[in-house]
């Protein structure tokens, strides 16, 4: 949709569109409340500002909207949608890499209470596995920060895909 169309959506529809970009209700409502946006960059700035103030429960809510990196069954299912778009390169990886990604993600989740969050766009499965191996030893508090930074990148990409006429 065009930015002007987004600006004129009923609040409930704008919040729903934003929630599809970041699975956090408070974030979606707060960004929607800042409409209208003059240009796409204003939307991205507002999104970043609101996300920068997210508390732990809001971060965890957003993280819960992601598929596990390496969840090959979800990626192959006909319901995968966004997961396949964002993690599609995982399908090209060897079974060994996919299995290790999935297994380490489970360990990561047990340690931290949330799945490994990484902006997968442009990254191979091997690159994501290397990042997971580096980050798996971090403290939970450091991984909340890392996950929030990655969520911000993911949200920016999703917002740019939402708004057709972006020039940012």
N, C-alpha and C positions, 0 to 999 in steps of 0.2 A: 504494500500500500504506500501511497505518497504520504509525506510528512503532514501535509494539510489534512488529509483524510484521517490520519491518526489523531491529530489535534482536535478534530470534530467528532470523534467517536463518543458515544455515551460512556460515562465513567466506568461502568461495569465491563464494557467491551475493551476499553483501553487497559484496564487492570488485567483482564484475561489475556490480552496480547502480550503485555509485559511479563505476566506470570509465566508465559511460555518461554520467555527469554531467561528468566531467573526464578526458580521455583521457591520464591519467598514472598508471601502475601504482603507483609509490611512494606517491603521494598517496592513491589508493584504499585501499591496504593500511593506511596510517597512520591514515586516518580510521576505517576499519572496526575497527581495533584499539582504538579509544577507546570502542566500544560497551560497555554500553548507554547510550543518551541518554534523559534524563528528559523532555525536551521538544524540539520541533523547533529552537528557538533554540540549544540545546546542540549539536546537529548542525551548524548553520550556523557557530557559533563555532569548533568543532573544525575544520571544513572551512577556514575562513579562517586559522586559526592554522597548520595544516599547509601550506596554500598559501603563506603568507607566508615560509616557510622553503625554498621550492622553489629549486633551483639552475637554471642555464641549461638543462642537458639535460632536466630535468623540465618546464620551461616549453616548450621546443621540442617535447617529446613531446605535451604538452597541445594546443599550437597545431596540431599535425599532424592532430588529430582534427576540424578544422573545414573546411568547404567555403569556397572563395574567395568573397568578397562579389562578386556580379555574375556568378557562373558560372551563366548562365541555362540551359544544357543540363542541368546537374545539378538545378537547381531544377525543371525541367520533367519530368525523368525520373521514372519510377514508383518509383525507388529513393531518391528525395530524402529522404523522411521528415522528420527533424529539421531538415535544411537549409531545407526549404520552410516549416516552422513558424516558424523563427527569422528567415528572410530573405524570407518570402512577399511582403512589401510591395515587394520589388524587381521582382516580376513585373508590378506595376502601373506601373512607371516607363517612360519613353520608351526606345526602342531606343538613342538617343544617350547617355542617362544610363547605361544598362546597359553599353554598349560602353566608355564612359569609365571606369566603375568597374572593369571587368574589365581594361582596358589598364593603368590606373594601379596596380592590384593586382599585375600582373605586374612592373611597374617596381619597386614597393615590395619584392616578394619577391626580385628580383635584387639590390637594394641591401642587404637585411637578412638574407636566407637563410631567411625564414619569411613566411607570408602575413599580410596586414593583419587584425588581430584587433580587432573592435569588438562590443560588446553591441548587436545589431541590434534588440532588442525595442523596439517603439514608435518606431523611427526610419524615416523614408522613405528611399528610395534617394538622393534629393537630399541629405538630411542626412548620410548615410554618405559620399557623395562629397565633401562639404565637409570632413568630418573627415579623410578620406584625403588631401585636398589640403593640409590644415594639417600633418598628421603626416608626410607623405612627405619633408619636408626635415629631419626629426629624425635624430639619430645612431642607430646600431644599439642602443647601450646604453640610450638614452632610449626607444626603441621596445620593447625587452625589458620595461622597466618599464611602459610604457603597455599593452602586450599583456597582461602579467600582471595589471594592474588590471582590464582588460576581461574577461579569463578568469575572474577572481574573481566579477565580476557575473554572467557567463553561468552559472557553476557554481552560484551561489546560486539563480538562477531555476530551473535544472534540478533542484536538490535540492528546492525547494519544489513542483515538479511531481511529483517522485518520491514525496514523503510527502503523502498525501491529507489527513491531519488536522492540517496545520500551522496554527499560530496565531502566526506570527512575521512 
